[in-house]
Protein backbone atom coordinates (compact mmCIF):
# COMPACT_ATOMS: atom_id res chain seq x y z
CA UNK A 1 0.00 0.00 0.00
CA UNK A 2 2.76 2.42 0.93
CA UNK A 3 4.65 1.53 -2.22
CA UNK A 4 1.62 2.33 -4.38
CA UNK A 5 1.15 5.63 -2.57
CA UNK A 6 4.80 6.51 -3.12
CA UNK A 7 4.61 5.61 -6.81
CA UNK A 8 1.46 7.71 -7.19
CA UNK A 9 3.15 10.69 -5.54
CA UNK A 10 6.21 10.38 -7.80
CA UNK A 11 4.00 10.14 -10.87
CA UNK A 12 2.06 13.23 -9.83
CA UNK A 13 5.31 15.09 -9.22
CA UNK A 14 6.66 14.17 -12.67
CA UNK A 15 3.42 15.24 -14.33
CA UNK A 16 3.51 18.55 -12.47
CA UNK A 17 7.14 19.24 -13.39
CA UNK A 18 6.50 18.37 -17.01
CA UNK A 19 3.45 20.62 -17.12
CA UNK A 20 5.46 23.51 -15.64
CA UNK A 21 8.23 22.94 -18.16
CA UNK A 22 5.68 22.85 -20.97
CA UNK A 23 4.10 26.09 -19.75
CA UNK A 24 7.50 27.75 -19.66
CA UNK A 25 8.24 26.52 -23.17
CA UNK A 26 4.86 27.74 -24.39
CA UNK A 27 5.49 31.15 -22.85
CA UNK A 28 8.99 31.70 -24.26
CA UNK A 29 8.84 29.74 -27.52
CA UNK A 30 8.42 32.95 -29.53
CA UNK A 31 10.56 35.16 -27.31
CA UNK A 32 13.65 34.48 -29.40
CA UNK A 33 11.66 35.02 -32.58
CA UNK A 34 10.38 38.31 -31.21
CA UNK A 35 13.97 39.36 -30.46
CA UNK A 36 14.82 38.80 -34.13
CA UNK A 37 12.21 41.36 -35.18
CA UNK A 38 13.11 43.59 -32.18
CA UNK A 39 9.56 43.35 -30.78
CA UNK A 40 8.03 41.53 -27.87
CA UNK A 41 4.43 40.41 -27.45
CA UNK A 42 3.38 43.71 -25.91
CA UNK A 43 4.92 45.70 -28.73
CA UNK A 44 3.30 43.42 -31.32
CA UNK A 45 -0.11 44.13 -29.82
CA UNK A 46 0.69 47.82 -29.31
CA UNK A 47 -0.09 47.81 -25.59
CA UNK A 48 1.69 48.57 -22.34
CA UNK A 49 3.09 45.89 -20.08
CA UNK A 50 0.59 46.69 -17.34
CA UNK A 51 -2.40 46.43 -19.68
CA UNK A 52 -5.51 44.72 -18.39
CA UNK A 53 -6.91 41.52 -19.96
CA UNK A 54 -9.68 43.59 -21.57
CA UNK A 55 -7.15 45.89 -23.24
CA UNK A 56 -5.18 42.89 -24.49
CA UNK A 57 -8.30 41.35 -25.98
CA UNK A 58 -9.42 44.58 -27.64
CA UNK A 59 -6.01 45.09 -29.24
CA UNK A 60 -5.90 41.49 -30.43
CA UNK A 61 -9.34 41.69 -32.07
CA UNK A 62 -8.45 44.93 -33.82
CA UNK A 63 -5.08 43.69 -35.13
CA UNK A 64 -6.36 40.24 -36.11
CA UNK A 65 -8.97 41.88 -38.31
CA UNK A 66 -6.34 44.18 -39.78
CA UNK A 67 -3.78 41.45 -40.48
CA UNK A 68 -6.19 38.67 -41.42
CA UNK A 69 -4.98 36.87 -44.59
CA UNK A 70 -8.42 37.21 -46.15
CA UNK A 71 -7.88 40.95 -46.56
CA UNK A 72 -4.89 40.31 -48.82
CA UNK A 73 -4.23 36.62 -49.49
CA UNK A 74 -1.06 37.29 -51.51
CA UNK A 75 0.73 39.24 -48.76
CA UNK A 76 3.18 37.10 -46.84
CA UNK A 77 3.94 40.02 -44.52
CA UNK A 78 0.32 40.19 -43.34
CA UNK A 79 0.30 36.45 -42.78
CA UNK A 80 3.49 36.69 -40.67
CA UNK A 81 2.03 39.54 -38.59
CA UNK A 82 -1.25 37.66 -38.14
CA UNK A 83 0.58 34.59 -36.84
CA UNK A 84 2.72 36.73 -34.50
CA UNK A 85 -0.34 38.55 -33.11
CA UNK A 86 -2.14 35.27 -32.46
CA UNK A 87 0.94 33.86 -30.77
CA UNK A 88 1.25 36.95 -28.58
CA UNK A 89 -2.40 36.80 -27.55
CA UNK A 90 -2.19 33.07 -26.78
CA UNK A 91 0.49 33.88 -24.20
CA UNK A 92 -0.72 37.18 -22.73
CA UNK A 93 -4.33 36.06 -22.42
CA UNK A 94 -3.37 33.31 -19.97
CA UNK A 95 -2.24 34.69 -16.57
CA UNK A 96 0.14 31.84 -15.75
CA UNK A 97 1.83 31.97 -19.17
CA UNK A 98 1.96 35.76 -19.08
CA UNK A 99 3.71 35.66 -15.70
CA UNK A 100 6.36 33.26 -17.01
CA UNK A 101 6.78 35.31 -20.18
CA UNK A 102 7.23 38.56 -18.22
CA UNK A 103 9.92 36.94 -16.08
CA UNK A 104 11.80 35.60 -19.12
CA UNK A 105 11.44 38.93 -20.93
CA UNK A 106 12.83 40.85 -17.96
CA UNK A 107 15.73 38.40 -17.72
CA UNK A 108 16.57 38.81 -21.40
CA UNK A 109 16.47 42.60 -21.10
CA UNK A 110 18.82 42.53 -18.12
CA UNK A 111 21.27 40.44 -20.12
CA UNK A 112 21.20 43.00 -22.93
CA UNK A 113 21.97 45.93 -20.63
CA UNK A 114 25.44 47.46 -20.76
CA UNK A 115 27.18 49.66 -18.23
CA UNK A 116 28.73 52.88 -19.54
CA UNK A 117 30.15 55.19 -16.90
CA UNK A 118 27.74 53.90 -14.27
CA UNK A 119 24.74 54.24 -16.61
CA UNK A 120 22.94 51.09 -17.76
CA UNK A 121 21.50 51.01 -21.25
CA UNK A 122 20.61 48.48 -23.93
CA UNK A 123 21.72 50.73 -26.78
CA UNK A 124 24.39 49.31 -29.12
CA UNK A 125 27.90 50.08 -27.97
CA UNK A 126 28.82 51.94 -31.14
CA UNK A 127 25.90 54.32 -30.60
CA UNK A 128 26.67 55.14 -26.97
CA UNK A 129 28.31 58.52 -26.44
CA UNK A 130 29.49 59.04 -22.88
CA UNK A 131 29.72 62.66 -21.76
CA UNK A 132 30.26 64.13 -18.31
CA UNK A 133 30.66 67.91 -17.89
CA UNK A 134 32.38 67.40 -14.52
CA UNK A 135 35.41 65.88 -16.27
CA UNK A 136 38.09 68.38 -17.32
CA UNK A 137 38.50 66.93 -20.80
CA UNK A 138 34.72 67.06 -21.44
CA UNK A 139 34.07 70.53 -20.02
CA UNK A 140 32.29 73.26 -21.96
CA UNK A 141 35.34 75.11 -23.31
CA UNK A 142 33.25 78.15 -24.23
CA UNK A 143 32.99 78.89 -20.50
CA UNK A 144 36.78 79.03 -20.03
CA UNK A 145 36.92 82.78 -20.76
CA UNK A 146 34.87 83.55 -17.67
CA UNK A 147 37.57 82.08 -15.46
CA UNK A 148 40.71 83.41 -17.15
CA UNK A 149 41.50 85.84 -14.32
CA UNK A 150 40.42 83.53 -11.49
CA UNK A 151 42.91 81.32 -9.60
CA UNK A 152 42.65 77.69 -10.63
CA UNK A 153 42.76 76.30 -7.07
CA UNK A 154 40.90 79.20 -5.46
CA UNK A 155 44.16 80.64 -4.05
CA UNK A 156 45.58 83.78 -5.57
CA UNK A 157 49.04 83.41 -7.04
CA UNK A 158 48.79 79.63 -7.38
CA UNK A 159 48.64 78.60 -11.00
CA UNK A 160 47.53 75.29 -12.42
CA UNK A 161 50.17 72.62 -11.84
CA UNK A 162 50.81 69.50 -13.91
CA UNK A 163 49.47 66.27 -12.49
CA UNK A 164 53.03 64.97 -12.18
CA UNK A 165 53.89 67.80 -9.78
CA UNK A 166 50.82 67.09 -7.68
CA UNK A 167 51.62 63.36 -7.57
CA UNK A 168 55.24 64.09 -6.59
CA UNK A 169 54.05 66.41 -3.83
CA UNK A 170 51.70 63.76 -2.51
CA UNK A 171 54.53 61.21 -2.45
CA UNK A 172 56.83 63.63 -0.60
CA UNK A 173 54.07 64.40 1.90
CA UNK A 174 53.57 60.69 2.53
CA UNK A 175 57.30 60.14 3.07
CA UNK A 176 57.57 63.09 5.50
CA UNK A 177 54.48 61.87 7.34
CA UNK A 178 55.95 58.37 7.65
CA UNK A 179 59.23 59.74 9.03
CA UNK A 180 57.40 61.97 11.52
CA UNK A 181 55.24 59.06 12.62
CA UNK A 182 58.35 56.88 13.11
CA UNK A 183 60.02 59.64 15.16
CA UNK A 184 56.97 60.02 17.45
CA UNK A 185 56.66 56.25 17.87
CA UNK A 186 60.33 55.96 18.81
CA UNK A 187 60.09 58.83 21.30
CA UNK A 188 57.00 57.30 22.88
CA UNK A 189 58.71 53.91 23.14
CA UNK A 190 61.86 55.38 24.68
CA UNK A 191 59.81 57.32 27.23
CA UNK A 192 57.85 54.20 28.22
CA UNK A 193 61.06 52.16 28.61
CA UNK A 194 62.61 54.92 30.72
CA UNK A 195 59.59 54.99 33.06
CA UNK A 196 59.70 51.21 33.44
CA UNK A 197 63.41 51.30 34.24
CA UNK A 198 62.84 53.98 36.85
CA UNK A 199 60.10 51.94 38.51
CA UNK A 200 62.37 48.88 38.52
CA UNK A 201 65.15 50.88 40.17
CA UNK A 202 62.81 52.17 42.89
CA UNK A 203 61.43 48.68 43.52
CA UNK A 204 64.94 47.20 43.67
CA UNK A 205 66.07 49.89 46.12
CA UNK A 206 63.07 49.30 48.40
CA UNK A 207 63.66 45.57 48.25
CA UNK A 208 67.33 46.00 49.24
CA UNK A 209 66.38 48.31 52.14
CA UNK A 210 63.82 45.80 53.37
CA UNK A 211 66.38 42.99 53.27
CA UNK A 212 68.97 45.07 55.13
CA UNK A 213 66.40 46.05 57.74
CA UNK A 214 65.36 42.43 58.18
CA UNK A 215 68.98 41.37 58.75
CA UNK A 216 69.46 44.04 61.41
CA UNK A 217 66.22 43.31 63.28
CA UNK A 218 66.31 39.52 63.16
CA UNK A 219 63.48 37.13 62.46
CA UNK A 220 61.64 37.44 65.78
CA UNK A 221 61.58 41.25 65.70
CA UNK A 222 60.47 41.20 62.06
CA UNK A 223 57.56 38.87 62.90
CA UNK A 224 56.58 41.12 65.81
CA UNK A 225 56.62 44.20 63.61
CA UNK A 226 54.59 42.37 60.96
CA UNK A 227 51.94 41.39 63.54
CA UNK A 228 51.71 45.00 64.71
CA UNK A 229 51.21 46.21 61.15
CA UNK A 230 48.44 43.66 60.56
CA UNK A 231 46.71 44.60 63.83
CA UNK A 232 46.93 48.30 63.02
CA UNK A 233 45.49 47.69 59.58
CA UNK A 234 42.59 45.68 61.05
CA UNK A 235 41.92 48.37 63.65
CA UNK A 236 41.86 51.06 61.00
CA UNK A 237 39.33 49.03 58.99
CA UNK A 238 37.11 48.63 62.08
CA UNK A 239 37.24 52.37 62.80
CA UNK A 240 36.25 53.15 59.24
CA UNK A 241 33.23 50.79 59.38
CA UNK A 242 32.04 52.30 62.71
CA UNK A 243 32.41 55.82 61.38
CA UNK A 244 30.40 55.00 58.26
C-alpha positions, -999 to 999 in steps of 0.1 A, spaced: 0 0 0 28 24 9 47 15 -22 16 23 -44 12 56 -26 48 65 -31 46 56 -68 15 77 -72 32 107 -55 62 104 -78 40 101 -109 21 132 -98 53 151 -92 67 142 -127 34 152 -143 35 185 -125 71 192 -134 65 184 -170 35 206 -171 55 235 -156 82 229 -182 57 229 -210 41 261 -198 75 278 -197 82 265 -232 49 277 -244 55 312 -229 90 317 -243 88 297 -275 84 330 -295 106 352 -273 136 345 -294 117 350 -326 104 383 -312 140 394 -305 148 388 -341 122 414 -352 131 436 -322 96 434 -308 80 415 -279 44 404 -275 34 437 -259 49 457 -287 33 434 -313 -1 441 -298 7 478 -293 -1 478 -256 17 486 -223 31 459 -201 6 467 -173 -24 464 -197 -55 447 -184 -69 415 -200 -97 436 -216 -72 459 -232 -52 429 -245 -83 413 -260 -94 446 -276 -60 451 -292 -59 415 -304 -93 417 -321 -84 449 -338 -51 437 -351 -64 402 -361 -90 419 -383 -63 442 -398 -38 414 -405 -62 387 -414 -50 369 -446 -84 372 -462 -79 409 -466 -49 403 -488 -42 366 -495 -11 373 -515 7 392 -488 32 371 -468 39 400 -445 3 402 -433 3 364 -428 35 367 -407 20 395 -386 -12 377 -381 6 346 -368 27 367 -345 -3 386 -331 -21 353 -325 9 339 -308 12 369 -286 -24 368 -276 -22 331 -268 5 339 -242 -7 372 -227 -43 361 -224 -34 333 -200 -22 347 -166 1 318 -157 18 320 -192 20 358 -191 37 357 -157 64 333 -170 68 353 -202 72 386 -182 99 369 -161 118 356 -191 114 389 -209 128 408 -180 157 384 -177 166 388 -214 165 426 -211 188 425 -181 213 404 -201 212 430 -229 220 459 -206 254 475 -208 272 497 -182 287 529 -195 302 552 -169 277 539 -143 247 542 -166 229 511 -178 215 510 -213 206 485 -239 217 507 -268 244 493 -291 279 501 -280 288 519 -311 259 543 -306 267 551 -270 283 585 -264 295 590 -229 297 627 -218 303 641 -183 307 679 -179 324 674 -145 354 659 -163 381 684 -173 385 669 -208 347 671 -214 341 705 -200 323 733 -220 353 751 -233 333 782 -242 330 789 -205 368 790 -200 369 828 -208 349 835 -177 376 821 -155 407 834 -172 415 858 -143 404 835 -115 429 813 -96 426 777 -106 428 763 -71 409 792 -55 442 806 -40 456 838 -56 490 834 -70 488 796 -74 486 786 -110 475 753 -124 502 726 -118 508 695 -139 495 663 -125 530 650 -122 539 678 -98 508 671 -77 516 634 -76 552 641 -66 541 664 -38 517 638 -25 545 612 -25 568 636 -6 541 644 19 536 607 25 573 601 31 576 631 55 545 619 73 560 584 76 592 597 90 574 620 115 552 591 126 583 569 131 600 596 152 570 600 174 567 563 179 603 560 188 601 588 213 570 573 229 587 539 231 619 554 247 598 573 272 579 542 282 611 522 286 626 549 307 596 550 331 597 512 334 634 513 342 628 540 369 601 519 385 624 489 385 651 509 402 628 522 429 614 487 435 649 472 437 661 499 461 631 493 484 637 456 483 673 460 492 664 483 521 638 458 534 664 430 533 690 451 551 664 460 577 654 424 582 690 414 588 695 440 614 662 433 633 663 395 632 635 371 625 616 374 658 616 412 657 605 412 621 576 389 629 566 411 658 566 442 636 546 424 610 519 414 635 517 450 647 512 462 612 484 437 606 467 446 638 469 483 630 455 477 596 426 457 611 419 484 637 419 511 610 393 490 590 371 486 621 372 524 628 363 532 592 332 508 594 320 523 627 324 558 614 304 550 583 
